[in-house]
């Protein structure tokens, strides 16, 4: 069975909540992505950072990933210089499947095949316009389920086994 796209609320309870986090290198792109997501009619929440002063990316990745992991946000968006540090940190949380969306195909496949729930971007490695296009693809693409569900189930088993 195919799941709904992230942009749709299957419970009819209004728009989904997308939480955002960035370090200092990602603040500008984060604001651009928040505007793109708000234009889709989704609720957004900015969990920081809020300026150019140097901060540690794991602090902000953890806040976003914890919200997604606990189910108090439907999806997360993270931005740092390359996206790699945010991606590594977010994937330490149970139930989080963070994906670095470095091109349009990855944005689509991350949802269709991996049921990714956190989109990650590099503020220094792509343009805000490309990132905005990719977040729209990511949020509109449904998870296919089917043969891919067995793989997601294996990831959950690994999480249980490793305690992550």
C-alpha positions as CSV (number, residue, x, y, z in Angstrom):
1,X,0.0,0.0,0.0
2,X,1.3,3.4,-0.9
3,X,1.6,5.9,2.0
4,X,0.5,9.5,1.7
5,X,3.0,12.2,0.7
6,X,4.4,14.1,3.6
7,X,2.6,17.2,2.5
8,X,-0.8,15.6,3.1
9,X,-2.3,15.0,6.5
10,X,-4.2,11.7,6.3
11,X,-6.0,12.4,9.6
12,X,-7.7,15.6,8.2
13,X,-6.2,17.6,11.1
14,X,-4.7,20.4,9.0
15,X,-1.3,20.9,7.6
16,X,1.6,18.9,8.7
17,X,4.4,20.3,10.9
18,X,7.9,20.7,9.4
19,X,10.6,21.6,11.9
20,X,13.8,23.3,10.7
21,X,17.3,23.5,12.2
22,X,20.6,24.8,10.9
23,X,24.0,25.9,12.1
24,X,25.5,29.3,11.3
25,X,26.4,28.2,7.7
26,X,22.8,27.1,7.0
27,X,20.8,30.0,8.4
28,X,20.2,31.8,5.1
29,X,19.2,28.7,3.2
30,X,17.0,27.6,6.1
31,X,15.0,30.8,5.8
32,X,14.6,30.2,2.0
33,X,13.4,26.6,2.6
34,X,11.0,27.7,5.3
35,X,9.4,30.1,2.9
36,X,9.1,27.4,0.2
37,X,7.5,25.0,2.7
38,X,5.1,27.6,4.0
39,X,4.1,28.4,0.4
40,X,3.0,24.7,0.2
41,X,0.5,25.4,3.0
42,X,2.5,23.5,5.7
43,X,3.2,24.6,9.2
44,X,6.8,25.4,9.9
45,X,8.8,25.9,13.1
46,X,12.4,27.2,13.3
47,X,14.4,25.5,16.1
48,X,17.6,27.5,15.4
49,X,20.2,28.7,14.9
50,X,19.1,32.2,14.2
51,X,22.2,34.1,13.1
52,X,25.8,34.0,11.7
53,X,27.5,33.4,15.1
54,X,29.4,30.1,15.1
55,X,27.5,27.2,16.7
56,X,27.8,23.5,16.8
57,X,25.7,21.6,14.2
58,X,25.1,18.5,16.4
59,X,23.1,20.7,18.8
60,X,20.6,21.7,16.2
61,X,20.5,18.4,14.4
62,X,19.7,16.7,17.7
63,X,16.8,19.1,18.5
64,X,15.1,18.5,15.1
65,X,15.8,14.7,15.0
66,X,14.4,14.3,18.5
67,X,11.2,15.9,17.5
68,X,10.8,13.7,14.4
69,X,11.9,10.6,16.4
70,X,9.3,11.3,19.1
71,X,6.5,12.1,16.6
72,X,6.0,15.7,17.7
73,X,6.9,16.8,14.2
74,X,6.0,15.1,10.9
75,X,9.2,15.9,9.1
76,X,12.5,17.8,9.7
77,X,14.8,19.9,7.5
78,X,18.4,20.5,8.4
79,X,21.1,22.7,6.8
80,X,24.8,23.1,7.6
81,X,27.8,23.8,5.4
82,X,27.8,20.5,3.5
83,X,24.8,18.7,5.1
84,X,27.1,15.8,6.1
85,X,27.4,16.6,9.8
86,X,23.7,17.2,10.2
87,X,22.9,13.9,8.4
88,X,25.3,11.9,10.5
89,X,23.9,13.4,13.7
90,X,20.2,13.0,12.8
91,X,20.6,9.4,11.9
92,X,21.6,8.5,15.5
93,X,17.9,8.9,16.6
94,X,15.5,6.0,16.5
95,X,13.1,6.1,13.6
96,X,14.9,8.9,11.8
97,X,15.8,8.4,8.2
98,X,17.7,11.5,7.3
99,X,18.8,12.0,3.7
100,X,21.2,14.4,2.1
101,X,19.3,15.7,-0.9
102,X,22.1,16.6,-3.3
103,X,20.1,16.3,-6.5
104,X,16.4,15.9,-7.6
105,X,16.7,12.2,-8.1
106,X,17.9,11.7,-4.5
107,X,15.0,13.9,-3.2
108,X,12.5,11.7,-5.0
109,X,14.1,8.4,-4.2
110,X,14.7,9.3,-0.5
111,X,10.9,9.4,-0.1
112,X,9.8,6.7,-2.6
113,X,12.2,4.0,-1.5
114,X,13.5,5.0,1.9
115,X,10.5,6.8,3.5
116,X,13.0,9.5,4.6
117,X,11.6,11.9,7.2
118,X,14.4,14.4,7.5
119,X,15.7,16.3,4.5
120,X,19.3,17.6,4.7
121,X,21.0,20.3,2.6
122,X,24.4,21.8,2.3
123,X,24.2,25.6,2.5
124,X,27.6,25.9,0.9
125,X,27.2,23.2,-1.7
126,X,24.0,24.1,-3.6
127,X,21.9,27.1,-4.4
128,X,18.9,28.0,-2.3
129,X,16.8,27.7,-5.5
130,X,18.0,24.1,-6.1
131,X,17.3,23.3,-2.4
132,X,13.8,24.8,-2.5
133,X,13.0,22.7,-5.6
134,X,14.3,19.5,-3.8
135,X,12.3,20.1,-0.6
136,X,9.1,20.5,-2.7
137,X,9.9,17.2,-4.5
138,X,10.7,15.5,-1.2
139,X,7.5,16.7,0.5
140,X,5.2,15.9,-2.4
141,X,6.6,12.4,-3.2
142,X,4.7,9.5,-1.6
143,X,6.5,6.5,0.0
144,X,5.9,3.5,-2.3
145,X,5.9,0.9,0.4
146,X,5.7,-2.6,-1.1
147,X,9.1,-4.2,-1.6
148,X,10.7,-1.2,0.1
149,X,8.9,-1.8,3.4
150,X,10.9,-5.0,4.1
151,X,14.1,-2.8,3.9
152,X,12.6,-0.2,6.3
153,X,11.7,-3.1,8.7
154,X,15.3,-4.3,8.5
155,X,16.5,-0.8,9.5
156,X,14.1,-0.8,12.5
157,X,15.5,-4.2,13.5
158,X,19.0,-2.8,13.4
159,X,17.9,0.1,15.5
160,X,16.5,-2.3,18.1
161,X,19.6,-4.4,18.1
162,X,22.0,-1.5,18.4
163,X,19.9,0.5,20.8
164,X,19.8,3.5,18.4
